[in-house]
Amino acid sequence: MIYIKTKDVIIFLLLFFVAFNVSSAYVIKNLNIDCIVTPDDTINETISFVIYNNEDKNLSHISYTIPQTIRNFTINASAGVKGYSALYNEGVTEIAIEFEKPIPKGGYTNITINCFVNDAIWTKNGIKQLILSFPITSKNATIKIVLPPGAVILSPQGTLLVTPSGYKITTDGKHQIIVWDLSLNKEITFTITVKYTFISYPGQNIIEQPAINNNLKYLLIIAIFGTAIFGGLFVKEKISKRKIIERTKNIKNELTSLKNKLKEKEEEIKNLAIKIKDLEDKLSKANKNLLNKDEIISVLNERISEYESQIQKLLDENIIYKEKIESLNKYIETLKKENDKLKDKVRELSDIAKKYMEEKRGVLWSFLTEDEKIIIDLIKKHGHITQKEIVEITGMSKPKVSRIISELEDRKIIRKEKIGRINKLTLTEESKKLL
């Protein structure tokens, strides 16, 4: 499903380019990513960067990919935002942005994207685990993770489980904060995973904007889990497959129209040839039967000359139409090649998205106990099942089954669904995708 917002009107914006790829039309500088984690496992993510136009022509639109499912997002740019769209596909969000004022050659614009992410944190036995990936395309970047009030990082054997290295830890008195200042000479995918718990659980779900200071007040404990999940958050221009297909269809219609016109011209040439033959016949009769045959011949010759001139004109037009047809055939071949490239890119993105979902499934499954896995397998097998039926099938005690069911409900893995007069257990939509 595609959701589209604009400042003035609702539009559907999918950017496309026909004959060339403009992925090098601009560069990104000064990338800053701020992630504020709330007590309800939602992440308030703010992405800001600067776009520089390196092309000889104006830059009117870009696309940006975020490897999470986002919601309630807003986009601002110093060049103004005429419209934007979001395309969701298996945990990945592609955002297309069109500027109010196109960026001239050598010009730049500041862009800020603010959104909420709710598919990056898992909970087990009171321990939170956060996983985020950030493909970095700029030479300089700053990434900041702000934990909720009262959250502390786990530290087995006294070692902070924070990776990658090179971070600094600070606080504003309410939040524990981790900051990475990156200086790179190539594009990388920067993956962060965090394990933390609460000293005292916060009383309400709030989003606070902390003021970062440079003094280390206390240690944060973050466990970073896994490797690069998805090379997604990147900026590049993309070709719209649907627009290419529509353009190809229009060209084919134009080609058909030209062929019909050419056929009409050929018919006109045939008719003129018939008329010339008729005039030649009349000329022959005039030479035999009329005393003023020289005058008639003169008139007929003029008409023949006129018709020959018309034939030559039609022949010239025929050559022009053939050249147009040849040019259009070449253009169609170019579009076919661009379409093939787009199909390859779609397949590549689909493979990466599938890999990302498989790794997410592995992470969630590793957090389940054997008893939890048994109950989840029963629910998957039957679709709907009662708590009593689970006790009868597994042989577990009622209290034990009740406790496990309660924990799985709290973690939003299963839910109760009323079927007739009986409450039966079923998997949530999110866990159906991941388990």
Secondary structure as GFF3:
##gff-version 3
##sequence-region A 1 435
A	DSSP	beta_strand	2	6	.	.	.	ID=ss1
A	DSSP	beta_strand	26	37	.	.	.	ID=ss2
A	DSSP	beta_strand	43	53	.	.	.	ID=ss3
A	DSSP	beta_strand	59	66	.	.	.	ID=ss4
A	DSSP	beta_strand	70	77	.	.	.	ID=ss5
A	DSSP	beta_strand	81	89	.	.	.	ID=ss6
A	DSSP	beta_strand	92	103	.	.	.	ID=ss7
A	DSSP	beta_strand	108	117	.	.	.	ID=ss8
A	DSSP	beta_strand	121	124	.	.	.	ID=ss9
A	DSSP	beta_strand	127	136	.	.	.	ID=ss10
A	DSSP	beta_strand	140	146	.	.	.	ID=ss11
A	DSSP	beta_strand	151	153	.	.	.	ID=ss12
A	DSSP	three_ten_helix	156	158	.	.	.	ID=ss13
A	DSSP	beta_strand	167	171	.	.	.	ID=ss14
A	DSSP	beta_strand	176	183	.	.	.	ID=ss15
A	DSSP	beta_strand	188	198	.	.	.	ID=ss16
A	DSSP	beta_strand	235	236	.	.	.	ID=ss17
A	DSSP	alpha_helix	241	289	.	.	.	ID=ss18
A	DSSP	alpha_helix	293	366	.	.	.	ID=ss19
A	DSSP	alpha_helix	370	382	.	.	.	ID=ss20
A	DSSP	alpha_helix	387	394	.	.	.	ID=ss21
A	DSSP	alpha_helix	398	410	.	.	.	ID=ss22
A	DSSP	beta_strand	414	419	.	.	.	ID=ss23
A	DSSP	beta_strand	422	427	.	.	.	ID=ss24
A	DSSP	alpha_helix	429	434	.	.	.	ID=ss25
###
